[in-house]
Amino acid sequence: MTRGVFELDCTIAVEDVAEVRRLVERIQLRRGSTETQAARIAMATHELLENAIKFSIDGAARLRIEITDGGEVKILTRNRASAGDREELAVLAAELASAIDPMAFYVGLMGRAPTKRGGLGLGRIAAEGDMAIGFVFHDDVVEVHASSALAAA
């Protein structure tokens, strides 16, 4: 697979995320990803972008997908978020970072009462997508990073 970058920086509705997912999956298949790899990238993109839009204070979000020369996929979303949403995400980030088993963490999230913070999607990316997830907080901006070696697909 060759190196490549896909970026989207705009205001879109949550209802448009499925279209972005389908586009990302088609692009990945054309670039030489296996069906499993393309599905993992598309799923992670969907979950991250949906959260970025849902929790954006201005409706805008940025998505960046990079395939490195070394065969790694890196997905980034960036959005402005409220203080409350940033606090909830920071708690979730700490829980995820301390989790020994991503699948057990994900199953635990499924057992919790639903919240609006989108933690279930992040757990899904870590468990089903086999991706490392990182968070960067800067003022009112939240960046969520998901990465994985494509060979693990």
Contacts in CASP RR format, 6 or more apart in sequence:
PFRMAT RR
TARGET T0000
AUTHOR 0000-0000-0000
METHOD contacts of the structure
MODEL  1
MTRGVFELDCTIAVEDVAEVRRLVERIQLRRGSTETQAARIAMATHELLE
NAIKFSIDGAARLRIEITDGGEVKILTRNRASAGDREELAVLAAELASAI
DPMAFYVGLMGRAPTKRGGLGLGRIAAEGDMAIGFVFHDDVVEVHASSAL
AAA
1 31 0 8 1.000
1 32 0 8 1.000
1 33 0 8 1.000
1 67 0 8 1.000
1 71 0 8 1.000
1 150 0 8 1.000
2 31 0 8 1.000
2 67 0 8 1.000
3 66 0 8 1.000
3 67 0 8 1.000
3 68 0 8 1.000
3 69 0 8 1.000
4 31 0 8 1.000
4 66 0 8 1.000
4 67 0 8 1.000
5 64 0 8 1.000
5 65 0 8 1.000
5 66 0 8 1.000
5 67 0 8 1.000
6 24 0 8 1.000
6 27 0 8 1.000
6 63 0 8 1.000
6 64 0 8 1.000
6 65 0 8 1.000
6 66 0 8 1.000
7 62 0 8 1.000
7 63 0 8 1.000
7 64 0 8 1.000
7 65 0 8 1.000
8 20 0 8 1.000
8 49 0 8 1.000
8 62 0 8 1.000
8 63 0 8 1.000
9 60 0 8 1.000
9 61 0 8 1.000
9 62 0 8 1.000
9 63 0 8 1.000
10 60 0 8 1.000
10 61 0 8 1.000
11 58 0 8 1.000
11 59 0 8 1.000
11 60 0 8 1.000
11 61 0 8 1.000
12 20 0 8 1.000
12 53 0 8 1.000
12 61 0 8 1.000
13 53 0 8 1.000
14 50 0 8 1.000
14 53 0 8 1.000
14 54 0 8 1.000
17 46 0 8 1.000
17 49 0 8 1.000
17 50 0 8 1.000
17 53 0 8 1.000
18 46 0 8 1.000
20 45 0 8 1.000
20 46 0 8 1.000
20 49 0 8 1.000
20 63 0 8 1.000
21 42 0 8 1.000
21 43 0 8 1.000
21 45 0 8 1.000
21 46 0 8 1.000
21 49 0 8 1.000
22 42 0 8 1.000
24 41 0 8 1.000
24 42 0 8 1.000
24 45 0 8 1.000
24 65 0 8 1.000
25 38 0 8 1.000
25 39 0 8 1.000
25 41 0 8 1.000
25 42 0 8 1.000
28 37 0 8 1.000
28 38 0 8 1.000
28 41 0 8 1.000
28 42 0 8 1.000
29 35 0 8 1.000
29 38 0 8 1.000
31 67 0 8 1.000
33 41 0 8 1.000
33 150 0 8 1.000
33 153 0 8 1.000
34 153 0 8 1.000
36 153 0 8 1.000
37 73 0 8 1.000
37 150 0 8 1.000
37 153 0 8 1.000
40 73 0 8 1.000
40 128 0 8 1.000
40 129 0 8 1.000
40 130 0 8 1.000
40 131 0 8 1.000
40 148 0 8 1.000
40 153 0 8 1.000
41 65 0 8 1.000
41 73 0 8 1.000
41 75 0 8 1.000
43 124 0 8 1.000
43 125 0 8 1.000
43 128 0 8 1.000
43 129 0 8 1.000
44 75 0 8 1.000
44 125 0 8 1.000
44 129 0 8 1.000
44 131 0 8 1.000
44 146 0 8 1.000
45 63 0 8 1.000
45 65 0 8 1.000
45 75 0 8 1.000
47 121 0 8 1.000
47 122 0 8 1.000
47 124 0 8 1.000
47 125 0 8 1.000
48 63 0 8 1.000
48 75 0 8 1.000
48 77 0 8 1.000
48 125 0 8 1.000
48 144 0 8 1.000
48 146 0 8 1.000
49 61 0 8 1.000
49 63 0 8 1.000
49 77 0 8 1.000
51 77 0 8 1.000
51 118 0 8 1.000
51 119 0 8 1.000
51 121 0 8 1.000
51 122 0 8 1.000
51 144 0 8 1.000
52 61 0 8 1.000
52 62 0 8 1.000
52 63 0 8 1.000
52 77 0 8 1.000
52 78 0 8 1.000
52 79 0 8 1.000
52 142 0 8 1.000
52 144 0 8 1.000
53 59 0 8 1.000
53 61 0 8 1.000
53 79 0 8 1.000
54 116 0 8 1.000
54 118 0 8 1.000
55 79 0 8 1.000
55 81 0 8 1.000
55 82 0 8 1.000
55 85 0 8 1.000
55 89 0 8 1.000
55 117 0 8 1.000
55 118 0 8 1.000
55 142 0 8 1.000
56 79 0 8 1.000
56 80 0 8 1.000
56 81 0 8 1.000
57 79 0 8 1.000
57 80 0 8 1.000
57 81 0 8 1.000
57 82 0 8 1.000
57 140 0 8 1.000
58 80 0 8 1.000
59 79 0 8 1.000
60 79 0 8 1.000
60 80 0 8 1.000
61 77 0 8 1.000
61 78 0 8 1.000
61 79 0 8 1.000
62 76 0 8 1.000
62 77 0 8 1.000
62 78 0 8 1.000
62 79 0 8 1.000
63 75 0 8 1.000
63 76 0 8 1.000
63 77 0 8 1.000
64 74 0 8 1.000
64 75 0 8 1.000
64 76 0 8 1.000
64 77 0 8 1.000
65 73 0 8 1.000
65 74 0 8 1.000
65 75 0 8 1.000
65 76 0 8 1.000
66 73 0 8 1.000
66 74 0 8 1.000
66 75 0 8 1.000
66 76 0 8 1.000
67 73 0 8 1.000
67 150 0 8 1.000
68 74 0 8 1.000
71 149 0 8 1.000
71 150 0 8 1.000
71 151 0 8 1.000
72 147 0 8 1.000
72 148 0 8 1.000
72 149 0 8 1.000
72 150 0 8 1.000
73 131 0 8 1.000
73 147 0 8 1.000
73 148 0 8 1.000
73 150 0 8 1.000
74 145 0 8 1.000
74 146 0 8 1.000
74 147 0 8 1.000
75 131 0 8 1.000
75 145 0 8 1.000
75 146 0 8 1.000
75 147 0 8 1.000
76 143 0 8 1.000
76 144 0 8 1.000
76 145 0 8 1.000
76 146 0 8 1.000
77 143 0 8 1.000
77 144 0 8 1.000
78 141 0 8 1.000
78 142 0 8 1.000
78 143 0 8 1.000
79 141 0 8 1.000
79 142 0 8 1.000
80 140 0 8 1.000
80 141 0 8 1.000
80 142 0 8 1.000
81 89 0 8 1.000
81 140 0 8 1.000
81 141 0 8 1.000
81 142 0 8 1.000
82 140 0 8 1.000
83 140 0 8 1.000
85 117 0 8 1.000
85 142 0 8 1.000
86 137 0 8 1.000
86 140 0 8 1.000
86 142 0 8 1.000
88 115 0 8 1.000
88 117 0 8 1.000
89 117 0 8 1.000
89 135 0 8 1.000
89 137 0 8 1.000
89 142 0 8 1.000
90 135 0 8 1.000
90 137 0 8 1.000
92 117 0 8 1.000
92 119 0 8 1.000
92 122 0 8 1.000
93 133 0 8 1.000
93 134 0 8 1.000
93 135 0 8 1.000
95 105 0 8 1.000
96 105 0 8 1.000
96 122 0 8 1.000
96 123 0 8 1.000
96 126 0 8 1.000
96 133 0 8 1.000
97 134 0 8 1.000
99 105 0 8 1.000
99 126 0 8 1.000
102 123 0 8 1.000
102 126 0 8 1.000
102 127 0 8 1.000
102 130 0 8 1.000
103 127 0 8 1.000
105 123 0 8 1.000
105 126 0 8 1.000
105 127 0 8 1.000
106 120 0 8 1.000
106 123 0 8 1.000
106 124 0 8 1.000
106 126 0 8 1.000
106 127 0 8 1.000
106 128 0 8 1.000
109 119 0 8 1.000
109 120 0 8 1.000
109 123 0 8 1.000
110 120 0 8 1.000
122 133 0 8 1.000
122 144 0 8 1.000
123 133 0 8 1.000
125 131 0 8 1.000
125 133 0 8 1.000
125 146 0 8 1.000
126 132 0 8 1.000
126 133 0 8 1.000
129 148 0 8 1.000
130 148 0 8 1.000
130 152 0 8 1.000
131 146 0 8 1.000
131 147 0 8 1.000
131 148 0 8 1.000
132 146 0 8 1.000
132 147 0 8 1.000
132 148 0 8 1.000
133 144 0 8 1.000
133 145 0 8 1.000
133 146 0 8 1.000
134 144 0 8 1.000
134 145 0 8 1.000
134 146 0 8 1.000
135 142 0 8 1.000
135 143 0 8 1.000
135 144 0 8 1.000
135 145 0 8 1.000
136 142 0 8 1.000
136 143 0 8 1.000
136 145 0 8 1.000
137 143 0 8 1.000
END
